[in-house]
Amino acid sequence: MDLNDLIALADRERADRAPVELGVCLAASCQYSGAEQICRSLSETVVAGGLAGRVRVRKVGCLRLCSEGPLVRAEGEGTPPVLYRKVTAEQAPAIARAAGGAPADGVATADLNAPFFSMQRSIVLENTGRVEPERIESAIAAGAYRSLSLALHEMSPEAVVDEITRSGLRGRGGAGYPTGLKWATVAKMPPGQKYVVCNADEGDPGAFMDRSVLESDPHRVIEGMAIAAFAVGADQGFIYVRGEYPLAIERLDTAIRQARRLGLIGSDIFESPFDFRVDLRIGAGAFVCGEETALLQSIEGRRGQPRPRPPYPAESGLWGCPTLINNVETFANVPAIIREGADWFAGIGTQGSKGTKVFALAGKVRNTGLVEVPMGMTLRAIVESIGGGPPEGSTIKAVQTGGPSGGCIPSDLFDTPVEYEALKALGSIMGSGGMIVMDQHDDMVALARYFMGFCMDESCGKCVPCRSGTVQLYRMLDRIERGVAAPEELERLEALCDMVKHASLCGLGQAAPNPVLSTLRFFRHEYEAKLIGKNGEGTHSPIAR
Amino acid sequence: MAVTTLRLNGAMISAREGQTILEAAREAGTRIPTLCHLDGVSPVGACRLCLVEVNGRLMPSCVTKAAEEMDVRTDTEQLREYRKMIVELLFAERNHVCSVCVADGHCELQNLAEELGVDHIRFDYLAPECGVDLSHDRYGQDDNRCILCTRCVRVCDEVEGAHTWDVAGRGARSRVITDLDRPWGESSTCTSCGKCVMACPTGALFHRGASVAENVHDRAMLRFLITAREEKRWTV
């Protein structure tokens, strides 16, 4: 296939659009609430009602307002798009029949001009909810693989690396390492076997950004990987996706097969000398396999355990070869940067954090779901405007970002902009994008205990501080929560947190104390209130129990 | 051969290219506590006792190569405290009762506790129920004493070439196992060479029939084998 074939295919697909298109969200969360059945019911109504020439039902990806699913988007010529929410199978015929006219009666709709939608800015998710993840033609019509063609024919590998470097893109997996620098390091390793790996082992509790991208627009990630492979001189890629994401695995598998069939991955891509193959590797449920060195061990078929760095994977990764490893969202940014240019991307966001960030907004807010916002937006705007503030009877107390490696930011610091350095300064991290909102009923000690329990269970057991330290920290937090801890316990807790943070081998252990340290920093009174008082009395005295 | 110079606790020392901080420090006569490290097998940086401060950052000296401009501190107050805590965590993790242990007096964990001044344990004794495997006719395995240093795994794989040992489970539930978690005596890969017993720092692997304090690890034998193979030198 060459560029002309690709353009012709896109034109054919676009010409095939019906006057009215109904997009049914079939990402995991809507699917679990019955979207498949709605989709069938819509199709049946269209056929039975003789609407086949006018209305087409499309199986699309995430429509973002997950809490209101199942979601159906109706788009017709000359009428504004309508987003139906909490759709039932019984309502489907009405939606199909109303298509193109006024919204169907009796079906709830979401306001597409509400801040939840209008304040978002889409780069990674630009085609999410628009393309059909199981049909490559649909992705191509939306522009997929055009950036790859551009890179292969009009840019040198060095120019691609330079473009990414100048864009200011930083790793979206959490740590925020400059992506261009990472690419340049792999590119500068001597020629020979190199690999590109996509880290799709998204494991933070409450995080589902990468899953949504993979389920909604898998070709975007494959294209990003192919561009990266061209830039660094690799010819083989692996997508390491967690086994708990069966739908993402299925769609990736379909996407890879379809791309291979069209020659968009494989040998001599776009009639250039560039070869690139992609294979899937399925994780078996270990959180630590999201740590890059453990992930590489796992791909090699070994026990998923981190190893000390250096050497970094860029120098010695899979089977000792230079390996570029980036997160799903990082790769998903690449096609847009190549298409629009580094300056465009660098114009979005703040000084140190460019572009957008996708968050999985969850917890005590009215609107939960998938949001993509420009870097630098305040937490307040995300929580109160996009999230719609707290539900009835609730007062927001804090947000938790970064999952078990992150921390809590209290509501009086909600004017903090979302950027790597600002969040780090508050003892949290950007993380991969989980954002959990908490209200006055949420107990910070219980939260810290929960995350510590998570780290304890997920520790690989290799280094002593993490393997054994997390067990002891969990027990201390449990005692404090139950009100049976003496005041000295707090000092011991802090001392052990300090050791685990500084002495652990990998990021999992080093970050495991973060939820404790950040809640201690902002909510110390909650801990102190639970300690046994000096005379053996306290609010939670064991004697009183 | 290229040589680098670096600062070790304030004094300038030299190191050959490729040498780790640990090796360079040992040559310079500075002791850094280690536990999972074993001369002759690959380092893993797991026990974290050999952490040193390099230009203000903590790095495991067993896997960090010495380099020009490094300012290494091996014995700061912070490091002493961390090491003490790590040893305490190990004592709390399983059932280390020296007075009835076959390795009493010949135990690296015990020696380290003494060296670091561990006189009590500030953490909860977890007292897990661990098994003892006496199915092998010459050796025994007591999980109560295991500190998961993986010396046995590495020595069996890298020196003997049998790879009988490996680690099963995760986190605090990790254990060393033989073959696919079969009793040691039924292992079809074990050559009964005993290198794992020589390598074990504690009383977790022992010669059957050894009583309290009778299990002496033969580290010199391992050293002899390794120099013989690597350097074709049959004297240590």
Interface residues (C-beta under 8 A of the other chain):
Chain A: A286 V288 R303 R307 P308 M456 D457 E458 S459 C460 G461 K462 C463 V464 P465 R467 S468 G469 T470 V471 Q472 R475 R492 A495 L496 M499 H502 A503 S504 L505
Chain B: V44 G45 A46 C47 R48 L51 L58 P60 V63 T64 Q78 E81 Y82 M85 I86 L89 L90 A92 E93 R122 F123 D124 L126 I147 L148 D166 V167 G169 R170 G171 A172 R173 S174
